[in-house]
Amino acid sequence: MSEPRRGDRLYRTEAIVLSGVDFKEADRILTLYTREHGKIGVIAKGIRKPGSKLGYGLDQLARVRVMLARGRELDVVTNVELVDPHLPLSGDLRAYSYASHMGELVNRLTKEHEEQRKLFDLLAGAISVVSDGVDPFAVARYFEMSLFSLLGYRIELYSCVRCGRELQAMVNSLSPRLGGLICPACELADAAALPLSVNAQKYLRLLDREGLTEIVHRLPGDALRAEVEQAMLLYARYYCERDLTSLAVLRSMQHNDQVEPVSSSGD
């Protein structure tokens, strides 16, 4: 079932809060990803008033059970029960940024009212393990690979998507437009393709074959992390058809940390 029956004025669903925007004086319009109904837009009336019963529970990335009443344009939140607020994320900018990135991907790549229970479970599980302290970089990469596969955008990592030949242990390039890696002989097929080192390709293949359980034990260096992340963001951006923003602040802070202060000692 993709939507509740039209005769059901009230219905309950489990959801993850993807985003929210303030509306009028005290309301907020929310985007939820639900287990039973896919992505839906709802309105929480009066949520910004002091003492609102909805004020605690509908924070971004929280996992909740909500009671909804049918509205003319947006269904209305009438009650909220917290399943998991993911409180550790509020004190960890890195973890929160990666969890937000995963939510942003779901928001950008899905249409409203398309039920995808496997996607709900994937997102809920990924946010939960990041909140539990698992390396958010590894979780985000696993999530991206799994999400692309679920939505029909699986990355081809083993054969050239242009000529079909098995890829060799050399620099090959990632082409989001073509859906995977292309060999050096076919690199002119997509001038925008991103060259990937052998180690970056190995990391992605290990993730594809073994999943998160294996990859969390690998500790790639900063250069490899940056290369893999750049590749995955490039791929995601192509299918989202816009820039992704959740990791921008984190990347900016990491860049600033790498800039050494100018010495004033005169040495």
Solvent accessible surface area in square Angstrom, and as a share of the most:
residue,aa,sasa,rsa
1,M,146,0.65
2,S,52,0.34
3,E,77,0.35
4,P,15,0.10
5,R,183,0.67
6,R,183,0.67
7,G,75,0.72
8,D,45,0.24
9,R,153,0.56
10,L,102,0.51
11,Y,23,0.09
12,R,123,0.45
13,T,4,0.02
14,E,23,0.10
15,A,0,0.00
16,I,0,0.00
17,V,1,0.01
18,L,5,0.03
19,S,36,0.24
20,G,44,0.42
21,V,93,0.54
22,D,79,0.41
23,F,75,0.31
24,K,154,0.65
25,E,162,0.73
26,A,14,0.11
27,D,22,0.11
28,R,66,0.24
29,I,47,0.24
30,L,2,0.01
31,T,30,0.17
32,L,0,0.00
33,Y,1,0.00
34,T,0,0.00
35,R,54,0.20
36,E,33,0.15
37,H,7,0.03
38,G,0,0.00
39,K,22,0.09
40,I,4,0.02
41,G,16,0.15
42,V,0,0.00
43,I,14,0.07
44,A,0,0.00
45,K,118,0.50
46,G,14,0.13
47,I,9,0.05
48,R,89,0.32
49,K,122,0.52
50,P,140,0.88
51,G,86,0.83
52,S,30,0.19
53,K,155,0.66
54,L,8,0.04
55,G,40,0.38
56,Y,146,0.56
57,G,3,0.03
58,L,6,0.03
59,D,88,0.46
60,Q,78,0.35
61,L,2,0.01
62,A,3,0.02
63,R,52,0.19
64,V,0,0.00
65,R,94,0.34
66,V,0,0.00
67,M,42,0.19
68,L,0,0.00
69,A,6,0.05
70,R,38,0.14
71,G,31,0.30
72,R,242,0.88
73,E,162,0.73
74,L,57,0.28
75,D,21,0.11
76,V,30,0.17
77,V,5,0.03
78,T,45,0.26
79,N,70,0.36
80,V,27,0.15
81,E,81,0.36
82,L,51,0.25
83,V,55,0.31
84,D,49,0.25
85,P,48,0.30
86,H,7,0.03
87,L,110,0.55
88,P,81,0.51
89,L,6,0.03
90,S,101,0.65
91,G,75,0.72
92,D,65,0.34
93,L,78,0.39
94,R,81,0.29
95,A,7,0.05
96,Y,78,0.29
97,S,5,0.03
98,Y,9,0.03
99,A,0,0.00
100,S,8,0.05
101,H,1,0.00
102,M,0,0.00
103,G,1,0.01
104,E,21,0.09
105,L,0,0.00
106,V,0,0.00
107,N,31,0.16
108,R,99,0.36
109,L,22,0.11
110,T,18,0.11
111,K,144,0.61
112,E,95,0.42
113,H,65,0.29
114,E,96,0.43
115,E,61,0.27
116,Q,52,0.23
117,R,104,0.38
118,K,143,0.61
119,L,0,0.00
120,F,0,0.00
121,D,71,0.37
122,L,25,0.12
123,L,0,0.00
124,A,4,0.03
125,G,34,0.33
126,A,5,0.04
127,I,0,0.00
128,S,34,0.22
129,V,47,0.27
130,V,3,0.02
131,S,12,0.08
132,D,114,0.59
133,G,65,0.63
134,V,49,0.28
135,D,32,0.17
136,P,11,0.07
137,F,5,0.02
138,A,2,0.02
139,V,0,0.00
140,A,0,0.00
141,R,0,0.00
142,Y,68,0.26
143,F,0,0.00
144,E,0,0.00
145,M,19,0.09
146,S,26,0.17
147,L,0,0.00
148,F,0,0.00
149,S,53,0.34
150,L,57,0.28
151,L,46,0.23
152,G,65,0.62
153,Y,70,0.27
154,R,114,0.41
155,I,4,0.02
156,E,49,0.22
157,L,0,0.00
158,Y,71,0.27
159,S,38,0.25
160,C,2,0.01
161,V,51,0.29
162,R,145,0.53
163,C,51,0.31
164,G,50,0.48
165,R,159,0.58
166,E,129,0.58
167,L,16,0.08
168,Q,105,0.47
169,A,86,0.67
170,M,87,0.39
171,V,82,0.47
172,N,2,0.01
173,S,12,0.07
174,L,0,0.00
175,S,0,0.00
176,P,9,0.05
177,R,124,0.45
178,L,59,0.29
179,G,15,0.14
180,G,0,0.00
181,L,0,0.00
182,I,0,0.00
183,C,18,0.11
184,P,58,0.36
185,A,89,0.69
186,C,19,0.11
187,E,87,0.39
188,L,169,0.84
189,A,31,0.24
190,D,12,0.06
191,A,109,0.85
192,A,81,0.63
193,A,16,0.13
194,L,33,0.16
195,P,81,0.51
196,L,0,0.00
197,S,39,0.25
198,V,46,0.26
199,N,93,0.48
200,A,0,0.00
201,Q,2,0.01
202,K,117,0.50
203,Y,15,0.06
204,L,1,0.00
205,R,35,0.13
206,L,24,0.12
207,L,5,0.02
208,D,49,0.25
209,R,144,0.53
210,E,97,0.44
211,G,15,0.14
212,L,32,0.16
213,T,107,0.62
214,E,57,0.25
215,I,0,0.00
216,V,41,0.23
217,H,135,0.60
218,R,117,0.43
219,L,148,0.73
220,P,20,0.12
221,G,48,0.46
222,D,119,0.62
223,A,87,0.67
224,L,36,0.18
225,R,44,0.16
226,A,64,0.50
227,E,41,0.18
228,V,1,0.01
229,E,17,0.08
230,Q,101,0.45
231,A,0,0.00
232,M,0,0.00
233,L,28,0.14
234,L,62,0.31
235,Y,1,0.00
236,A,0,0.00
237,R,108,0.40
238,Y,96,0.36
239,Y,53,0.20
240,C,10,0.06
241,E,150,0.67
242,R,122,0.45
243,D,91,0.47
244,L,19,0.10
245,T,88,0.51
246,S,27,0.18
247,L,3,0.01
248,A,44,0.34
249,V,94,0.54
250,L,12,0.06
251,R,95,0.35
252,S,59,0.38
253,M,91,0.41
254,Q,70,0.31
255,H,115,0.51
256,N,93,0.48
257,D,120,0.62
258,Q,134,0.59
259,V,93,0.53
260,E,147,0.66
261,P,126,0.79
262,V,145,0.84
263,S,77,0.50
264,S,118,0.76
265,S,78,0.51
266,G,77,0.74
267,D,168,0.87
